[in-house]
Amino acid sequence: MARTTIVQLTDDIDGSAAAETIRFAVDGRRYEIDLSTEHAESLRDSLAQFVAAARRAGRVDASPRRGQGRHGRPQGGNSSAVRAWARENGVPVSPRGRIPEAVVAQYTSAQQAPAAEPAPAESGTAEPVPAESGTAEPVPAEAVPAESADKPKRSGRKRG
């Protein structure tokens, strides 16, 4: 079944048929108003002297790009951490300025990836650690830091 939707604008000043929607901003607030050709011309004429004397400050409807915060910074991390990671991993990135979205995406996925397993030590074993296959494999005692080997293990339950 076909459907036709008709949008009819009504002048917000006098209720007559409107010709256009005008968007503007004042004091950090954005506004829209539907106006007839006559009222739109009147509004523009009224603002003309102020517009002529004002500085342009960018587009009001400009919004941050997807994946970036309000000020164009990478979401979920700071710029210096992203740059340091990029340098360590041979990803070219400038020392200042905007970080390309592709670099931020690589950084984010690297932070979410599981850490690599430590290399096995020469001798001795500690507790078994589940392997990917579902079986337990011994972990070399040397792979367990000395300070954590001396401390009693916590069960994860709160004692109370």
GUZA-915794 format. One record per atom (N, C-alpha, C): residue in three letters; x, y, z. Coordinates in Angstrom, 2 decimals, m for minus. Layout:
residues N
  dokol       xx       yy       zz
    ala        X        Y        Z
...
END
This chain:
residues 160
  dokol       xx       yy       zz
    met     0.84    m1.17     0.00
    met     0.00     0.00     0.00
    met     0.89     1.24     0.00
    ala     0.62     2.17    m0.86
    ala     1.41     3.40    m0.95
    ala     0.88     4.41     0.05
    arg     1.78     5.19     0.56
    arg     1.39     6.20     1.54
    arg     2.09     7.50     1.17
    thr     1.38     8.59     1.21
    thr     1.94     9.90     0.95
    thr     1.79    10.74     2.20
    thr     2.89    11.31     2.66
    thr     2.86    12.16     3.83
    thr     3.09    13.59     3.37
    ile     2.21    14.48     3.76
    ile     2.33    15.89     3.38
    ile     2.65    16.68     4.63
    val     3.75    17.43     4.58
    val     4.13    18.29     5.69
    val     3.76    19.71     5.31
    gln     2.93    20.31     6.09
    gln     2.49    21.67     5.82
    gln     2.99    22.57     6.93
    leu     3.81    23.54     6.57
    leu     4.35    24.47     7.56
    leu     3.35    25.60     7.82
    thr     3.27    25.97     9.08
    thr     2.40    27.07     9.49
    thr     3.25    28.16    10.12
    asp     3.06    29.38     9.69
    asp     3.81    30.52    10.22
    asp     3.57    30.62    11.72
    asp     4.66    30.62    12.48
    asp     4.55    30.66    13.93
    asp     4.14    32.03    14.47
    ile     4.11    33.05    13.62
    ile     3.72    34.39    14.06
    ile     2.21    34.59    13.93
    asp     1.67    34.29    12.74
    asp     0.25    34.59    12.53
    asp    m0.61    33.40    12.09
    gly    m0.05    32.21    11.99
    gly    m0.82    31.03    11.63
    gly    m1.08    30.84    10.15
    ser    m0.57    31.73     9.32
    ser    m0.74    31.57     7.87
    ser     0.21    30.50     7.35
    ala     0.17    30.20     6.06
    ala     1.06    29.20     5.47
    ala     2.50    29.71     5.54
    ala     3.40    28.85     6.00
    ala     4.81    29.23     6.10
    ala     5.55    28.77     4.86
    ala     6.59    29.50     4.49
    ala     7.38    29.18     3.32
    ala     8.69    28.47     3.68
    glu     9.18    28.68     4.90
    glu    10.47    28.10     5.28
    glu    10.62    28.04     6.79
    thr    11.61    27.23     7.20
    thr    11.99    27.15     8.60
    thr    13.34    27.84     8.73
    ile    13.43    28.78     9.65
    ile    14.68    29.50     9.87
    ile    15.25    29.03    11.20
    arg    16.53    28.68    11.17
    arg    17.24    28.26    12.38
    arg    18.22    29.36    12.76
    phe    18.30    29.66    14.06
    phe    19.23    30.67    14.52
    phe    19.60    30.36    15.97
    ala    20.63    31.05    16.47
    ala    21.07    30.84    17.84
    ala    21.35    32.18    18.48
    val    21.00    32.29    19.77
    val    21.24    33.49    20.56
    val    21.59    33.04    21.97
    asp    22.65    33.59    22.52
    asp    23.08    33.30    23.89
    asp    23.25    31.80    24.14
    gly    23.81    31.10    23.17
    gly    24.09    29.68    23.32
    gly    22.88    28.77    23.16
    arg    21.72    29.30    22.83
    arg    20.51    28.50    22.63
    arg    20.14    28.52    21.17
    arg    19.77    27.35    20.64
    arg    19.37    27.24    19.24
    arg    17.85    27.30    19.14
    tyr    17.38    27.93    18.07
    tyr    15.95    28.09    17.85
    tyr    15.61    27.76    16.40
    glu    14.36    27.39    16.18
    glu    13.80    27.21    14.84
    glu    12.46    27.92    14.83
    ile    12.14    28.52    13.70
    ile    10.84    29.17    13.57
    ile    10.37    29.01    12.12
    asp     9.12    28.64    11.95
    asp     8.52    28.52    10.62
    asp     7.89    29.87    10.28
    leu     8.28    30.42     9.13
    leu     7.80    31.75     8.76
    leu     7.35    31.81     7.31
    ser     6.41    32.71     7.04
    ser     6.01    33.01     5.67
    ser     7.16    33.79     5.02
    thr     7.10    33.97     3.74
    thr     8.15    34.71     3.04
    thr     8.25    36.13     3.60
    glu     7.12    36.76     3.86
    glu     7.09    38.13     4.39
    glu     7.75    38.21     5.76
    his     7.39    37.30     6.67
    his     7.97    37.33     8.02
    his     9.45    36.94     8.02
    ala     9.85    36.01     7.15
    ala    11.26    35.62     7.05
    ala    12.10    36.81     6.60
    glu    11.57    37.56     5.63
    glu    12.28    38.75     5.15
    glu    12.38    39.79     6.26
    ser    11.31    39.95     7.02
    ser    11.30    40.90     8.13
    ser    12.34    40.52     9.19
    leu    12.41    39.23     9.51
    leu    13.40    38.76    10.50
    leu    14.81    39.04    10.00
    arg    15.07    38.70     8.74
    arg    16.42    38.93     8.18
    arg    16.76    40.41     8.15
    asp    15.79    41.25     7.80
    asp    16.03    42.69     7.79
    asp    16.33    43.20     9.19
    ser    15.61    42.70    10.18
    ser    15.81    43.13    11.57
    ser    17.19    42.75    12.08
    leu    17.69    41.60    11.66
    leu    19.00    41.12    12.12
    leu    20.17    41.60    11.27
    ala    19.90    42.20    10.13
    ala    20.93    42.54     9.15
    ala    22.06    43.38     9.76
    gln    21.74    44.42    10.51
    gln    22.81    45.27    11.06
    gln    23.65    44.51    12.08
    phe    23.05    43.61    12.83
    phe    23.79    42.83    13.82
    phe    24.67    41.76    13.14
    val    24.12    41.14    12.12
    val    24.86    40.13    11.36
    val    26.06    40.79    10.66
    ala    25.86    41.98    10.12
    ala    26.93    42.69     9.43
    ala    28.09    43.04    10.37
    ala    27.78    43.33    11.63
    ala    28.82    43.73    12.58
    ala    29.41    42.54    13.35
    ala    28.79    41.37    13.25
    ala    29.23    40.21    14.03
    ala    30.35    39.44    13.34
    arg    31.02    38.59    14.12
    arg    32.03    37.65    13.60
    arg    31.36    36.31    13.40
    arg    31.77    35.57    12.38
    arg    31.26    34.22    12.19
    arg    31.97    33.31    13.18
    ala    31.21    32.41    13.79
    ala    31.79    31.53    14.81
    ala    31.59    30.07    14.45
    gly    31.39    29.76    13.20
    gly    31.17    28.37    12.80
    gly    29.69    28.07    12.68
    arg    29.41    26.88    12.25
    arg    28.02    26.50    12.05
    arg    27.40    26.05    13.37
    val    26.18    26.46    13.59
    val    25.44    26.10    14.79
    val    25.10    24.63    14.79
    asp    24.77    24.08    13.61
    asp    24.33    22.69    13.55
    asp    25.48    21.70    13.45
    ala    26.72    22.20    13.47
    ala    27.86    21.29    13.40
    ala    27.91    20.48    14.69
    ser    28.04    19.17    14.56
    ser    28.11    18.30    15.73
    ser    29.38    17.48    15.66
    pro    29.85    16.95    16.79
    pro    31.08    16.15    16.79
    pro    30.94    14.93    15.89
    arg    32.05    14.55    15.30
    arg    32.05    13.35    14.47
    arg    31.86    12.13    15.34
    arg    31.32    11.08    14.73
    arg    31.10     9.85    15.46
    arg    32.43     9.32    16.00
    gly    32.41     8.88    17.23
    gly    33.63     8.33    17.83
    gly    34.46     9.37    18.54
    gln    34.04    10.61    18.50
    gln    34.79    11.64    19.17
    gln    33.92    12.31    20.22
    gly    34.55    12.82    21.20
    gly    33.82    13.54    22.23
    gly    33.44    14.93    21.74
    arg    33.05    15.73    22.66
    arg    32.55    17.05    22.33
    arg    33.60    17.94    21.68
    his    34.86    17.78    22.02
    his    35.91    18.65    21.51
    his    36.81    17.94    20.51
    gly    36.34    16.87    19.88
    gly    37.13    16.17    18.88
    gly    38.21    15.29    19.46
    arg    38.16    15.02    20.74
    arg    39.15    14.14    21.36
    arg    38.69    12.70    21.25
    pro    39.63    11.75    21.21
    pro    39.23    10.35    21.15
    pro    38.43     9.96    22.38
    gln    37.36     9.22    22.20
    gln    36.58     8.75    23.34
    gln    37.27     7.55    23.96
    gly    37.17     7.42    25.26
    gly    37.69     6.26    25.95
    gly    39.19     6.27    26.17
    gly    39.88     7.35    25.91
    gly    41.31     7.39    26.14
    gly    41.81     8.79    25.94
    asn    43.02     9.05    26.42
    asn    43.54    10.39    26.20
    asn    44.51    10.38    25.03
    ser    44.71    11.51    24.45
    ser    45.52    11.64    23.24
    ser    46.96    11.17    23.46
    ser    47.55    11.50    24.63
    ser    48.94    11.12    24.85
    ser    49.08     9.60    24.93
    ala    48.10     8.90    25.52
    ala    48.15     7.44    25.58
    ala    48.03     6.84    24.18
    val    47.15     7.41    23.36
    val    46.98     6.91    21.99
    val    48.26     7.13    21.20
    arg    48.88     8.31    21.33
    arg    50.13     8.60    20.60
    arg    51.27     7.68    21.06
    ala    51.37     7.46    22.38
    ala    52.42     6.58    22.89
    ala    52.24     5.16    22.36
    trp    51.00     4.66    22.38
    trp    50.73     3.33    21.86
    trp    51.08     3.26    20.38
    ala    50.72     4.29    19.62
    ala    50.99     4.30    18.18
    ala    52.50     4.25    17.91
    arg    53.27     5.06    18.66
    arg    54.73     5.05    18.47
    arg    55.32     3.68    18.79
    glu    54.87     3.06    19.89
    glu    55.39     1.76    20.31
    glu    55.05     0.66    19.31
    asn    53.96     0.84    18.58
    asn    53.51    m0.20    17.65
    asn    53.76     0.16    16.19
    gly    54.57     1.18    15.94
    gly    54.95     1.53    14.58
    gly    53.83     2.13    13.74
    val    52.82     2.67    14.39
    val    51.72     3.31    13.67
    val    52.05     4.79    13.55
    pro    52.14     5.32    12.32
    pro    52.51     6.73    12.18
    pro    51.42     7.67    12.71
    val    51.84     8.61    13.55
    val    50.92     9.61    14.10
    val    51.72    10.87    14.39
    ser    51.13    12.03    14.11
    ser    51.84    13.29    14.34
    ser    51.92    13.58    15.84
    pro    52.94    14.32    16.27
    pro    53.08    14.61    17.70
    pro    52.02    15.57    18.24
    arg    51.39    16.32    17.35
    arg    50.33    17.25    17.76
    arg    49.20    17.20    16.75
    gly    48.07    17.77    17.14
    gly    46.94    17.85    16.22
    gly    45.99    16.67    16.36
    arg    45.07    16.59    15.42
    arg    44.03    15.56    15.44
    arg    44.64    14.18    15.18
    ile    44.19    13.21    15.96
    ile    44.61    11.83    15.76
    ile    43.62    11.18    14.79
    pro    44.10    10.59    13.69
    pro    43.19     9.98    12.73
    pro    42.29     8.92    13.39
    glu    41.05     8.86    12.94
    glu    40.06     7.95    13.51
    glu    40.54     6.49    13.41
    ala    41.26     6.16    12.33
    ala    41.75     4.79    12.15
    ala    42.76     4.43    13.25
    val    43.60     5.39    13.65
    val    44.58     5.14    14.71
    val    43.86     4.94    16.04
    val    42.85     5.76    16.32
    val    42.08     5.62    17.56
    val    41.39     4.27    17.58
    ala    40.86     3.84    16.44
    ala    40.19     2.53    16.37
    ala    41.18     1.40    16.64
    gln    42.39     1.49    16.08
    gln    43.41     0.47    16.33
    gln    43.78     0.43    17.82
    tyr    43.94     1.61    18.41
    tyr    44.29     1.70    19.82
    tyr    43.19     1.07    20.68
    thr    41.94     1.42    20.38
    thr    40.81     0.90    21.15
    thr    40.73    m0.62    21.06
    ser    40.89    m1.17    19.85
    ser    40.82    m2.62    19.71
    ser    42.00    m3.31    20.39
    ala    43.17    m2.65    20.38
    ala    44.33    m3.23    21.06
    ala    44.12    m3.25    22.58
    gln    43.44    m2.23    23.11
    gln    43.18    m2.19    24.54
    gln    42.17    m3.24    24.97
    gln    41.29    m3.63    24.06
    gln    40.26    m4.61    24.37
    gln    40.73    m6.04    24.11
    ala    41.82    m6.21    23.37
    ala    42.34    m7.54    23.05
    ala    42.96    m8.17    24.30
    pro    42.88    m9.51    24.46
    pro    43.49   m10.16    25.62
    pro    45.01   m10.03    25.57
    ala    45.61    m9.93    26.73
    ala    47.07    m9.81    26.82
    ala    47.72   m11.11    26.40
    ala    48.92   m11.00    25.82
    ala    49.66   m12.18    25.40
    ala    50.14   m12.95    26.62
    glu    50.24   m14.29    26.50
    glu    50.69   m15.12    27.62
    glu    52.18   m14.91    27.82
    pro    52.66   m14.94    29.08
    pro    54.09   m14.77    29.33
    pro    54.86   m16.00    28.86
    ala    56.12   m15.77    28.51
    ala    56.97   m16.87    28.05
    ala    57.25   m17.81    29.22
    pro    57.30   m19.15    28.98
    pro    57.53   m20.09    30.07
    pro    58.94   m19.92    30.64
    ala    59.06   m20.12    31.96
    ala    60.35   m20.04    32.62
    ala    61.05   m21.39    32.52
    glu    62.28   m21.46    33.03
    glu    63.09   m22.65    32.85
    glu    62.66   m23.83    33.71
    ser    62.37   m23.62    35.01
    ser    62.02   m24.75    35.85
    ser    61.05   m24.35    36.94
    gly    60.43   m25.36    37.60
    gly    59.50   m25.12    38.70
    gly    58.11   m24.81    38.17
    thr    57.10   m25.09    38.97
    thr    55.72   m24.79    38.55
    thr    54.94   m24.25    39.73
    ala    53.91   m23.49    39.43
    ala    53.00   m22.97    40.44
    ala    51.63   m23.56    40.16
    glu    50.56   m22.85    40.53
    glu    49.21   m23.39    40.34
    glu    48.86   m23.51    38.86
    pro    47.96   m24.45    38.53
    pro    47.53   m24.56    37.15
    pro    46.64   m23.38    36.76
    val    46.73   m22.98    35.49
    val    45.91   m21.91    34.93
    val    45.16   m22.49    33.76
    pro    43.84   m22.26    33.66
    pro    43.08   m22.82    32.54
    pro    43.64   m22.36    31.21
    ala    43.83   m23.29    30.29
    ala    44.29   m22.97    28.95
    ala    43.07   m22.78    28.06
    glu    43.29   m22.32    26.82
    glu    42.19   m22.08    25.91
    glu    41.42   m23.35    25.58
    ser    42.08   m24.51    25.61
    ser    41.42   m25.76    25.24
    ser    40.51   m26.27    26.35
    gly    40.54   m25.63    27.51
    gly    39.68   m26.05    28.61
    gly    40.41   m26.93    29.61
    thr    41.66   m27.30    29.35
    thr    42.43   m28.10    30.30
    thr    43.34   m27.18    31.08
    ala    43.85   m27.66    32.20
    ala    44.73   m26.84    33.03
    ala    46.17   m27.18    32.70
    glu    46.99   m26.14    32.58
    glu    48.41   m26.32    32.33
    glu    49.17   m25.67    33.48
    pro    50.31   m26.25    33.90
    pro    51.08   m25.64    34.97
    pro    51.73   m24.34    34.51
    val    51.86   m23.40    35.44
    val    52.50   m22.12    35.16
    val    53.84   m22.15    35.88
    pro    54.93   m21.76    35.22
    pro    56.25   m21.75    35.87
    pro    56.24   m20.84    37.09
    ala    56.89   m21.29    38.18
    ala    56.95   m20.52    39.42
    ala    57.64   m19.19    39.21
    glu    58.62   m19.15    38.31
    glu    59.34   m17.91    38.05
    glu    58.46   m16.87    37.38
    ala    57.35   m17.30    36.76
    ala    56.44   m16.37    36.10
    ala    55.56   m15.65    37.11
    val    55.48   m16.16    38.34
    val    54.70   m15.52    39.38
    val    55.61   m14.54    40.10
    pro    55.28   m13.24    40.14
    pro    56.15   m12.26    40.80
    pro    56.37   m12.64    42.26
    ala    57.59   m12.42    42.74
    ala    57.96   m12.81    44.10
    ala    57.07   m12.17    45.14
    glu    56.73   m10.90    44.96
    glu    55.91   m10.23    45.97
    glu    54.52   m10.83    46.05
    ser    53.94   m11.28    44.92
    ser    52.61   m11.86    44.98
    ser    52.65   m13.30    45.46
    ala    53.80   m14.00    45.32
    ala    53.92   m15.38    45.77
    ala    53.95   m15.45    47.29
    asp    54.44   m14.39    47.96
    asp    54.53   m14.38    49.41
    asp    53.22   m13.99    50.08
    lys    52.34   m13.29    49.36
    lys    51.09   m12.81    49.96
    lys    50.04   m13.91    49.94
    pro    49.20   m13.96    50.98
    pro    48.11   m14.94    50.97
    pro    47.11   m14.60    49.87
    lys    46.49   m15.63    49.32
    lys    45.54   m15.43    48.24
    lys    44.19   m15.02    48.79
    arg    43.50   m14.17    48.07
    arg    42.17   m13.73    48.46
    arg    41.14   m14.47    47.64
    ser    40.02   m14.75    48.25
    ser    39.01   m15.53    47.56
    ser    38.10   m14.67    46.70
    gly    38.07   m13.40    46.84
    gly    37.17   m12.57    46.06
    gly    35.89   m12.26    46.80
    arg    35.62   m13.01    47.88
    arg    34.44   m12.73    48.70
    arg    34.80   m11.69    49.74
    lys    33.82   m10.85    50.03
    lys    34.03    m9.87    51.10
    lys    33.82   m10.55    52.43
    arg    34.69   m10.25    53.33
    arg    34.56   m10.81    54.68
    arg    33.82    m9.82    55.54
    gly    32.92   m10.30    56.31
    gly    32.21    m9.30    57.05
    gly    31.66    m9.78    58.27
END
